[in-house]
Amino acid sequence: MRVAIVDDERLAVQRLVQILECRDDVEVVGAFTKYTDLLHDFTCLRPDAVFLDIDMPGMNGLELAASLIELDEHVEIVFITAYDQYALEAFRVNAVDYLLKPVDEDALARTLKRLNRRKGHTRISQSIGRSTPQIECFGHFYVHHSSGTGPVDFPTAKAEELLAFLLIHRNTNVSKWVICESLWPEHDPHKAEQNLHTTVFRTKKTLLESGLSIQLTSKKGHYYFQLLGECDYIRFEELKKEGTTRLASMAADAERILRQYRRPLFGYKDYPWCESAREQADLSFREMSIALARSYIKAGEFRLAHDFLNFMLSLVPYDEEAHELILRIYLHWKDRAAFYKHYDKMKTALQQEVGVEPPAFLESLLQELMKDS
């Protein structure tokens, strides 16, 4: 990790450089006692993270951090200060952490661990656009041509619907009559079977010509489908099989997969047979998201938990447990302003948009905040 340091106290800079240079996972690319020198060299140095003293003459660290983020939105900020009252201001500019002077080596090690995890998340989020799955099922239904020339053009709507059905029932033998009753419920069995044979042929031909790696075979009245390429729904289902207890050990991958979730499954395609799968996907998203947020909180990664919970609430805005976790994070940070802002927003939304009174935990959390004041 490429790190730059700025502190108007030369001894403080030297001490931090000495500690960091003993590590094999950090490269100190610049150490400055004047913020102007850092600003001048910043674009050439391209640091992954910058350690900033908050209390500096001319421009304080909070203002400097805002300027650096304008130059590189992905740079991570760690504040160094002799006064812990700056903590809340530090977090409001999305700092990874803040360290009290004199810098403790154990505290610094924890910060570097957090930085490494954050940079891992940044690389993942930046690569999502480049590693888009061949088949996207959440929020819409989009099959990418392997050549990158655009979406696959299905010959009929039923050919596209058959693929959706097979994705739900992948890796298992499905009776042809189950498929017929789902896709052609209004047809007599003979006509539905004819439609199935024709549609299977068209779907298989289209997918193979489009470069998708699939297996679609039939035997004794049953069909077996396997997708060898990437699909956001299949990634999601595989994550669910891991169980919520394992999410902490694979948090970065879990968050990447969950952030690809957009409801509803298959967008707004009129597929009555998939209503159950849609509801189950919503439930699984909620359960896994809460479990991931709790694992972050347990590990002391409150900023990661806060950011992810806000993403979760953009999809399920009235989830009480997610709101409670965010409010508890504000309690932990002793950020009264953020607590009250979120509290009022949630209370108003529940009363005006859902027509229900706020849950009991809101009042109890409010009492906790009042005790700490």
Summary of the structure (lengths in Angstrom):
residues: 373
radius of gyration: 26.2
end to end distance: 39.4
largest distance: 86.1
contacts: 1132
relative contact order: 0.07
helix: 59%
strand: 13%
